[in-house]
Structures are given as structure tokens and as C-alpha cells.
């Protein structure tokens, strides 16, 4: 991609990618590539060699190598989709899903890669939208949980889909397009470690905002579970554009990753997550957020309900009743709620959104 031509102009402008005569065959060919596709600019071999040399040095030299190794092992434990066989899936699960993908006629898809650093470390990305919305500059970033592959979400747009349809429904109700990506070390995405996870989200957000990228005017950033932690450190320092509109959505997000590990695995692992820099503070990120935010958490309700205190908050089967983002914010008198909405939902962790219509209405109220 030339620096003189934006991604939006090149692929979504007067001659959009889905109107190319070979669109379907090209999409199929791109999805049949197991590794990440080439990035859209010339990589620097010197930077790449420097990165490789650093890792070799880190492994050899004590204690840097030990630290990095334990941090990497921690990542395998926390981002479970980086080890699909431990989830009962094939090692090439993401690739197998892509190979079988056949998009519905109304939904158009494009796969590409983005670099998250100067060394050219790539994350695997796809965009999806309807013909009537792809040029409207309203984009939803999907930042998923720790057992997720974007290819699973993409199946909702498959002709043969017989499973959940909530994400597709939400896009349609909000007239949005989506950008999907796999975390580093998941599927075809490269990299590893907490910093690379955060760099991946920052890369996606910058790409969506930039006039050289998707040039979005309205940004919906949707985070489920781990996704709420991944974005936390980035939004603390990100300079949101005053000319653009934003809505952040937090779905079933923990307060801190260390508390989630303590609740779900063992309290003994909490100090280890701090020691090896695997903690994420979703509360701190939310309190620093300067744009509208919607927080969803399982509650003692029969239907989606806006709430103003934590009385009805429940655990969702993974995130506990006490250590979740919604409760921590609702119980904190220092939180500015001017731009926040809290919604009690009635589904367990990772399950299909039962009322995307309700959520869509709340999102649109901020745009």
C-alpha cells in the first residue's frame, strides 16, 4: 500500500475491493494461506535481525532469558487460543476455519496483515461489512476473549452458519463494519507477550482512526473478557480525536487479570502474574477513559436492564461477583459516570448476546 493512498481510498473508495472481478477467488486464495499475509509496506531486514538477535541474547543471558521464558509460558496459559490443542482443537484450527469460509452474499470480507512494530511483526486481520455500509466510516473493533480466534466470529458471516448470530446482528443493527484480528501468537498472528497484545490493539485503533487507514469517523471498540484488559493500558495514554465519535463496550470484563486468575485458578498465582508483568487493570483503564463507555455484566435480571448500583451484579461463571469491572466501578464514588452506562445481562461468560437490540440502542445513543 502506497503511503500516498489510504487504505480506505484504495479498497473502499470508488473501486471497492468487493467489486473486483476476481474478488471471490482472491478472497478464497487469501484465506487458504496458512501464515499471515504480507504486510502493506517494505519490511526492514535489519530491524528483524536485531529483534531475533535480542531474543537469542535474552535466552542465553541469565536472568533475562529465564524471565522472558516464564513470561512466554504465562502467555500460553493466559491466552489459551495460542495453544489450540490444549483447548481440544487442532493445531491449525484458525486455518481450517478460514479454508471452509464462504461468505454470505451481502457481507464482504477482506483479509490482510498489519505490522505492530518496526521489526515487521504481523497480526492477522480481516474486515467485514455490508455493501451499503462499508464506506460509511463507522467501524467496530472486536477485541475478544482469551480462548477466541477471529475466525470463529467470522463464521457468523458464513453461508453455512448454524451457530450464534449475535455479532452479525449487532453490526446490522448499528449499521457498522467490523475489523477482526487475532492476538499475537494466535492463529496466523506473530509475536507474544503482554506488550505485544497491547501493541496489537494500539495498532488496530490507530489504523481505524488514521486517514491513511480506515479513516473512521465513528469508532465502536468492543471488548470481551481479556479484551477489556488488553486495551486498558492503551486508552490511558491514547489521544482520542475530538473530530471523531467513540463508544467503548466492555462485556464480562474482570477488574484486574490477577484477581481473575486468583478467582478462577489459584490465589497463589496472583503475585506471579504481577512479578512477570501479566497483570492488567481494567478498572484503571476505564477510569481514565475520556469517551463514552457501556459496561455489561451478568446480573440477577430476566432481561437486559440498565442499572445504577451493584446490587444485582452476579458472577458469570468465570468473572466473579466481586472482582468484575462493573461492580468495581459502580462501588467507587470517585468514578465519573457522566459518559458511562451499566447494563445487567442474563447470559453466562462467553455465551451469545441474548439482546443485541438493547445493546445496539445504547451504542447508537452515544453516536
ZAMARGU-4260 file (C-alpha; in steps of 0.2 Angstrom, whole numbers, plus 5000, padded with zeros to 4 digits):
<rodrens>
0) 5000/5000/5000 | 5007/5016/4995 | 5009/5030/5008 | 5001/5042/4996 | 4985/5032/4995
5) 4975/5027/5011 | 4968/5010/5014 | 4950/5017/5013 | 4953/5026/4996 | 4962/5011/4989
10) 4950/4997/4995 | 4933/5006/5000 | 4933/5021/4988 | 4927/5022/4970 | 4933/5005/4966
15) 4930/4994/4981 | 4938/4978/4983 | 4922/4968/4983 | 4918/4974/4965 | 4934/4967/4958
20) 4930/4953/4945 | 4941/4941/4955 | 4935/4946/4972 | 4929/4929/4977 | 4943/4919/4970
25) 4956/4931/4978 | 4947/4930/4995 | 4947/4911/4994 | 4966/4911/4989 | 4970/4923/5004
30) 4960/4913/5016 | 4970/4897/5010 | 4986/4905/5015 | 4990/4897/5032 | 5003/4911/5038
35) 4999/4929/5039 | 4998/4938/5023 | 5012/4951/5018 | 5011/4967/5027 | 5007/4983/5017
40) 5025/4991/5017 | 5043/4986/5015 | 5050/4977/5030 | 5067/4981/5037 | 5078/4966/5037
45) 5090/4975/5049 | 5076/4978/5062 | 5071/4960/5060 | 5088/4953/5063 | 5090/4964/5078
50) 5074/4958/5085 | 5080/4940/5083 | 5097/4943/5090 | 5089/4951/5105 | 5079/4935/5108
55) 5094/4924/5106 | 5103/4935/5118 | 5089/4935/5130 | 5088/4916/5131 | 5107/4914/5133
60) 5109/4928/5146 | 5103/4925/5164 | 5091/4931/5171 | 5084/4940/5156 | 5081/4923/5147
65) 5073/4915/5162 | 5061/4930/5164 | 5056/4930/5146 | 5054/4911/5146 | 5042/4912/5161
70) 5033/4927/5153 | 5031/4917/5137 | 5024/4902/5147 | 5012/4914/5156 | 5006/4920/5140
75) 5002/4902/5134 | 4992/4900/5150 | 4983/4916/5149 | 4980/4917/5130 | 4973/4900/5128
80) 4970/4901/5110 | 4989/4902/5107 | 4989/4884/5112 | 4973/4877/5102 | 4977/4859/5106
85) 4975/4862/5124 | 4958/4868/5120 | 4954/4852/5111 | 4956/4860/5094 | 4968/4855/5080
90) 4985/4865/5080 | 4979/4874/5064 | 4962/4877/5070 | 4961/4895/5063 | 4967/4890/5046
95) 4955/4876/5045 | 4941/4888/5049 | 4947/4900/5036 | 4948/4887/5022 | 4930/4882/5025
100) 4924/4900/5025 | 4911/4905/5011 | 4904/4922/5015 | 4886/4927/5013 | 4882/4937/4998
105) 4878/4953/5007 | 4893/4953/5018 | 4910/4957/5010 | 4927/4952/5018 | 4945/4956/5016
110) 4960/4948/5024 | 4977/4957/5026 | 4991/4960/5039 | 4996/4974/5050 | 5014/4977/5057
115) 5014/4980/5076 | 5032/4986/5077 | 5047/4992/5066 | 5053/4974/5065 | 5038/4969/5055
120) 5029/4958/5067 | 5012/4955/5059 | 4995/4952/5066 | 4982/4944/5055 | 4967/4955/5051
125) 4950/4954/5042 | 4937/4967/5039 | 4919/4963/5036 | 4904/4973/5031 | 4889/4975/5020
130) 4890/4984/5003 | 4878/4998/5009 | 4889/5001/5025 | 4907/4998/5020 | 4910/5016/5015
135) 4901/5024/5029 | 4916/5026/5041 | 4908/5018/5056 | 4919/5004/5062 | 4918/4991/5076
140) 4934/4984/5083 | 4932/4967/5091 | 4944/4963/5105 | 4940/4946/5110 | 4942/4934/5125
145) 4957/4923/5129 | 4950/4907/5120 | 4945/4916/5104 | 4950/4916/5086 | 4943/4929/5075
150) 4939/4915/5063 | 4926/4909/5075 | 4917/4926/5075 | 4919/4926/5056 | 4909/4910/5055
155) 4893/4921/5058 | 4895/4928/5041 | 4897/4910/5033 | 4884/4904/5021 | 4883/4888/5031
160) 4882/4896/5048 | 4870/4887/5060 | 4878/4893/5077 | 4877/4910/5085 | 4872/4926/5076
165) 4873/4939/5089 | 4889/4948/5082 | 4882/4949/5065 | 4865/4955/5072 | 4874/4969/5081
170) 4883/4975/5066 | 4867/4976/5056 | 4858/4985/5070 | 4871/4998/5072 | 4875/4999/5053
175) 4893/4995/5057 | 4908/4987/5049 | 4920/4976/5059 | 4938/4974/5060 | 4943/4957/5067
180) 4961/4952/5072 | 4970/4938/5081 | 4981/4942/5096 | 4999/4939/5094 | 5004/4920/5094
185) 4986/4916/5090 | 4981/4909/5073 | 4992/4917/5060 | 4997/4932/5070 | 5015/4934/5076
190) 5023/4940/5092 | 5020/4935/5110 | 5019/4943/5127 | 5008/4956/5136 | 5016/4971/5127
195) 5013/4963/5110 | 4995/4961/5115 | 4994/4979/5119 | 5003/4984/5104 | 4991/4974/5093
200) 4976/4984/5100 | 4985/5000/5098 | 4989/4996/5080 | 4971/4992/5076 | 4965/5008/5085
205) 4977/5019/5075 | 4973/5010/5059 | 4955/5013/5061 | 4957/5031/5066 | 4970/5036/5053
210) 4966/5045/5037 | 4979/5033/5030 | 4969/5018/5036 | 4951/5016/5038 | 4948/5034/5041
215) 4934/5030/5053 | 4923/5044/5059 | 4914/5034/5072 | 4923/5020/5082 | 4915/5007/5092
220) 4928/4997/5102 | 4920/4981/5109 | 4929/4971/5122 | 4925/4954/5129 | 4934/4947/5145
225) 4953/4948/5142 | 4950/4961/5128 | 4945/4973/5142 | 4962/4971/5150 | 4971/4971/5133
230) 4965/4989/5129 | 4967/4996/5147 | 4984/5002/5147 | 4982/5009/5129 | 4967/5020/5132
235) 4976/5028/5147 | 4988/5037/5136 | 4979/5037/5119 | 4974/5054/5111 | 4956/5052/5106
240) 4952/5063/5091 | 4940/5077/5095 | 4933/5076/5077 | 4928/5058/5079 | 4914/5049/5090
245) 4919/5034/5101 | 4909/5021/5111 | 4918/5008/5121 | 4909/4992/5126 | 4915/4981/5140
250) 4907/4964/5140 | 4910/4952/5155 | 4927/4960/5160 | 4937/4957/5176 | 4943/4971/5187
255) 4961/4965/5186 | 4968/4950/5177 | 4977/4945/5193 | 4961/4944/5203 | 4953/4934/5188
260) 4967/4922/5190 | 4965/4921/5209 | 4946/4918/5207 | 4947/4905/5193 | 4964/4896/5196
265) 4973/4899/5212 | 4977/4914/5224 | 4995/4908/5224 | 4997/4913/5206 | 4991/4931/5209
270) 5009/4938/5214 | 5017/4928/5200 | 5006/4937/5187 | 5012/4954/5195 | 5030/4948/5195
275) 5031/4943/5177 | 5021/4958/5171 | 5005/4949/5166 | 4993/4959/5176 | 4980/4970/5168
280) 4970/4983/5177 | 4953/4986/5168 | 4947/4997/5181 | 4961/5009/5180 | 4959/5010/5161
285) 4940/5013/5162 | 4943/5027/5175 | 4955/5036/5163 | 4944/5034/5148 | 4938/5050/5141
290) 4925/5044/5129 | 4908/5035/5132 | 4908/5018/5139 | 4895/5004/5141 | 4899/4990/5154
295) 4889/4974/5153 | 4890/4961/5167 | 4879/4946/5172 | 4865/4951/5184 | 4850/4945/5193
300) 4839/4950/5179 | 4827/4941/5167 | 4831/4954/5153 | 4844/4967/5149 | 4842/4981/5162
305) 4852/4997/5164 | 4857/4998/5182 | 4864/5012/5194 | 4871/5002/5208 | 4880/4984/5210
310) 4865/4976/5220 | 4860/4965/5205 | 4878/4961/5199 | 4882/4942/5198 | 4897/4932/5193
315) 4895/4925/5176 | 4904/4908/5178 | 4921/4915/5175 | 4922/4933/5181 | 4917/4933/5199
320) 4903/4943/5208 | 4915/4953/5217 | 4930/4955/5205 | 4922/4962/5189 | 4924/4979/5181
325) 4905/4984/5183 | 4905/4981/5202 | 4921/4990/5205 | 4916/5005/5195 | 4898/5006/5202
330) 4905/5004/5220 | 4918/5018/5218 | 4912/5035/5222 | 4926/5043/5213 | 4921/5037/5196
335) 4914/5050/5184 | 4898/5041/5177 | 4893/5056/5165 | 4898/5045/5150 | 4896/5028/5157
340) 4881/5016/5156 | 4880/5000/5166 | 4869/4985/5159 | 4865/4969/5169 | 4863/4955/5156
345) 4856/4937/5158 | 4869/4926/5150 | 4885/4917/5156 | 4903/4920/5152 | 4906/4919/5133
350) 4889/4915/5128 | 4879/4923/5114 | 4872/4940/5117 | 4853/4937/5120 | 4848/4955/5117
355) 4859/4964/5104 | 4844/4975/5100 | 4845/4983/5118 | 4864/4985/5116 | 4863/4992/5099
360) 4851/5006/5105 | 4863/5010/5119 | 4878/5011/5107 | 4868/5022/5095 | 4863/5034/5109
365) 4882/5039/5110 | 4885/5041/5091
</rodrens>
